[in-house]
Amino acid sequence: MDESIEKRDDVKSRVLCIPTLKHMEYVFSKENLERLKNRFEVTFNDLNREYTSEEAAEKIKGYDALITGWGSPPLTARVFENADRLKIIVHSAGSVKYMLSKDVVQHYVLPRKICVCNAPKAIAYNVAETTLALLIMTGHRLIDHIEAVREKSVWRDLEIPREVKSLNGSIIGIVGASTVGREVIRLLAPFDVTILVHDPYLSESEAERLKVEKVSIEELFHRSDFVSIHAPATEETYHMIDEHHLRLLRDGAVLVNTSRGKVIDHEALGKECATGRIFAALDVTEPEPLPPDSPLRRLKGVIITPHVAGLGSYGVKKIGEMTLQALEDFFSGKKVENAINFQEYDIIA
């Protein structure tokens, strides 16, 4: 065990918790929050807001661990200059990129070998479940039927085609074998589907293990009945789905995006959806929220939800569970399962 993290049984590691108490109670079960308090010497945020970067820098001295979360400020150079004992940062949320710049990672996190982990798997449970719901709802035109009953007082609107897309018997295209993408693949296992995956970082052996077919993005869009986007927002993926790919979709195809809005060229998507040829369900957009005059807001074949795919009690409480587990494992000298590999900073979500 690293002597720097070895502690006597009667000495608790000190943990600074930046998120508000409301956030902590949201992601932690009562039992796990009590366990956190008992296992560590925790200083909670007693404000009704997040700390600023400056306040975090003032507080961090003398702490062994830092818990961050949604809304936490960027961890600046000054934070790390004052962090004389910091060994681990646990982000009780998803992406850490807005909080840890590449420059800070290279100059402070990596040289000091500070462990940084987050909870993508926890959030993935909820996002994947929402993705499956959107695939089914859009394919079956359920929103159209709901609106017809509610708005038109029509029991069965004959303008809505009876020939709808069902998952069973379909080809499903997954763009990005990310944590969420893989959870979607797992949830699709009971269905009679063929799954195509486009991900340049997915090996053939891993594709075989996942029981999917690795293909180019062009082939995926050309063959799929449903396409689900699970790629991170990076320079490489910006508008990676454009007019060319959308035109490859077969008539009646369904496109679902629960990853990041910047992955899709929205102007091209709006033009293609306006033809009525394809359908789309978007939980993420560019920008968020879409402007009131965005054509996508008014198109009948487009479902828009306000970036809520990650919500859900099961996955949310898993965040707290994984946060606590990461701290316990680290200070026990065990492997931390959700540690981020910052050598892959450019391609992580």
N, C-alpha and C positions, 0 to 999 in steps of 0.2 A: 504493500500500500504506500502511496505517496505520503511522505512525512508531513507535507504541507497541509494535507487534508485530514490527517489522523487526529482524532480528538479523544480526550479522556471521557469516560462514561458520564462524569458529573459536570462536564462542560458542554453546553449546547452551542451549535453553530448559530451565528447571528444572521438573520434574514431581514432585508429591507423590502417592504411591499409597497410599490408605487401606486398600483391601481386603487381606486376608491373601495371602501368597504362594500358598497353596493355591488361592484363588479365581483369581488371575492365571494360574496354570498350567492351571486348568480352562477358562478362556475364551480364552486365547491359545495358538496353536500354538507349538512351540519356535522356529520360524523368526521368527514375528512378535514373540515376546517378546525375542529377541535383537535384532531390528530396533529395537524400542522402546528397549532399553538403549543401542544404538549411536547412535541419532538424537537422544536427549534425555539430559539429566542427571537420572536418576530416583532418587528415594529410596523404597525399598520398605518396607512394613510388616514389621518383624522380630519382631512378636509373634505368638503363636498365636491371636489374636483380633482383631476389628476395633478400631480406635481409638474412643474415646468422643468426644462432641462437644467436651469440654474438651481432650482430647489433640489433636484436629484443630486447635483454635484455637491451641494452643501451637506446633504444628508448621508452620502454613501460611505464616508470614511468610517473604518472599523467594522464594516459588514463583510461577511463571507459569501453571502448570496444575495441576489436581487431578483425579485419577482416583478415582471412587467405584464401588461395586458393591452386590450383594445383601448386606444386613446392615450397610451403612454407616450411621453415626449421622445424626441431623438436623443440618443445617448451620445453626447458630444465628447470631444477630446478632454474637456475639463472634467467631465464625469469620471473618466478613466484615470486622469491625473490625480484625482482625489481618492480613487478607489484603491486604497493601500492593501486591502485584504481580499478583494473580490476574486472568487475562483469560479463561480457559476452564475449564469443568467438564465432564468426560466421564464419564457414568454408564455403566459397563460392565454394564448390566442394562436393565430395562424402565422402569416408572413412577418418576418423581422426586418425586411429590407427598408421600410420607411423609418425604422428606429435605429438601425445600424448601417451606416453608410459603408461603402466598400473601402474608403480611405481609413475609417475608424477600425474596421475589421483588420486591415493589413498592418496598421501601426500600433494597435493595442491588443485586440482580441487574440490574434494568432501568435504574436511574440510572447505574450504572457500565458498562452495556452489556457485561456479562459473558456470553459465549456459553455456553450449556448445551445439551448434546446427549446422546442416549441411543441405544439399539440396538433399537428396536421391530421393525424389519424383520427383524433377525437372529432374534429370538425368534419372530416371526410364521411363519417357515418351519416350525419345529417344531410350534407350536400348530395351525397350519392342517393339517399332516399328521396330527396326532393327531385333530383334529376330523373329518377325512375318515374315519379309521379307526373312530371312534365312531359316525358316521352309518351306515357299512356294517355294523358289528358289531351295532348295536342293531336296525337294520332287518331284518337277516337272522336275528336271534335267536341269534347264534352263541354268546353266553355261556350261553344255556339249553342248547344242544346240548353244549357243553363240560362243563357241570356234570352233565348226564345221563350222559354217558360215564364221567366220573370218579367221581361220587358214587353213581349208581344202577347203574352197570355195564350201562347200557342202550345198545345200539348206535344205535338210532334211536327216540327217545321220541315215541310217537304223540300225546302230549298237547300237543306243540309243533306249532302249525299249519304246514302246508306253504305256505300262502299268506302269504308274507313281503313286506316292503317292499324293493324294489330302487331304487337311485338312478336308473338308466335308466328313463325314462318318467315320472319324478316331478316334482312342483313343489317346489322348495327355497326356503325363506324364510330370508333373512339379515337379522338384526336388528343393524344397525350396520355401515356401510361403513368400518370402521376399517382399520388396516394388516392385521390378521389377517383381517378380513372380506373384504378385497380379495384376499388370498392364497388364501382358500378359494374364492372365485369363480374365480380363475385355475386352481386344481387341478380344479375341476368342468368345465372347458372340454371335455375329451374325452367327457364323458357327455351322453347325450340327455336334458337336463333344461331346465326353465323356471325361471329364477331371479328371485324377487321380493326386493326390498330395502326395508326401512324404515329411513330415516335422515333426520331433518329438515334436516340440513346437507348432504345430497347434492343437487346440482343436477340438473335434467332432462338437461342436456347431458352431464354426467359419467355419469349413469345410462345414457345412450345409448352413450357410449364404452365402458362396461363391459359392454354388451349385457345389461342387466338391466332389469326393470320396477320403477319406484319406486311404492310403494303405502303406504297407511296401515297401521298396526300391526294394526288389526282385520281388514283384508282379507288381510293376510299370514297371520295365524293361521287365518282361515276357509278359505283356499285351499290351504295348504301340506300336503304329505305329510311333509316334514321341516322342522324349524325349528332354525336354529343361531344362538346368541346371541354377539354380538361387540361389545357396548356397554360403555363404560367405567363405572366406579362413580362417579357424581356425585349431587348432590342431585336433579337432574332425572331420573335413571334409577333411583333407589331404589324397588324393588318395582314397577317399571314394568310387569312382567308379573305379572298377578294372576289371581284366580279367573275374571274375565270373559274374559280372553284365552285361558286354558287350556280353558275350556268351548267356545270357538270351534273348537278343534282337531277335525279329523275322527277318527272311530274308527280306531285303529291308527297314528295319527300318532306321529312320533318327535321328541323335543325334546332338543337337545344344548346344554350350556352349558360353554364353555371360557374365558369372560371373567371375570366376577366374580359371586360368589354373591348379593350384595345386589340384583342386578338382578331376581331372581325372588322372589316371595312363597313361601317354602318350605312354609308351612302349607297354602296353597292347592294347591301342587304335590303335596304328599303326599296330600291328599284326592282329587285327580283321578287320580293314579297308582294309588291304592288301588282304584279301580273296575275296573282292568285295561283301561280304554278306550284309554289312551295309554302310551307308553314314554318313558323319560328316561335320558340319560347325563350325569352331572355330574362334571366335573373340579374344579369350584369349588363351594363351599357357603357357607351362612351359618348358624352360624359355621364356621370351619375349625379343627380337624376337627369334624364333627357330633358331638353328644353320643351316648354309647353307646345311649341309649334313644330316639333319633330314629327315628320310623316309616320314614323314607326308607331307613335302613340295612337294613330287613327286607323291603322290598317286592320281589317277584319281577321286576317290570317296570322296576326302576331299577338302573342301573349307576353305581357311584361309584368314581372314581379319586382319589388323594390329591394333587391339584394338580400333576400331572406332565406336563401337555400341552406345556410349554415345554422339556422335556428332549430331548436328541438331539444327537449330536456335530456334525452339520453346522451347525445354527443356533447352537450354543454357541460353536464356534470362529469363526463369523462375527461374534460379539460383539467378540472381541478384534481381529479384522480391521477392523471398523468403528471401534473405539476408536482404534486406531493411525492409521487414515486420517483421522479427524477432527482429531487432533493435527497430523498432517503438513500437512493442507490449511490449517488455521487459521494455523499459523506460517509458511506459504508465501504467505499472503495470498489463498488461494483460498476459494471458497464451501464452507461446511461443510454437507454434505447432510442430516444428522440434527439440525440445530439446532432447538430447541424454540421455538415461537411462544407466549410467555407471555401475549400478549394474549388467548389462548384458554384460559387456565389452568382455568377452570371446566368446560370440556368435554373436556380431554385426559385420557387414561387415567392 
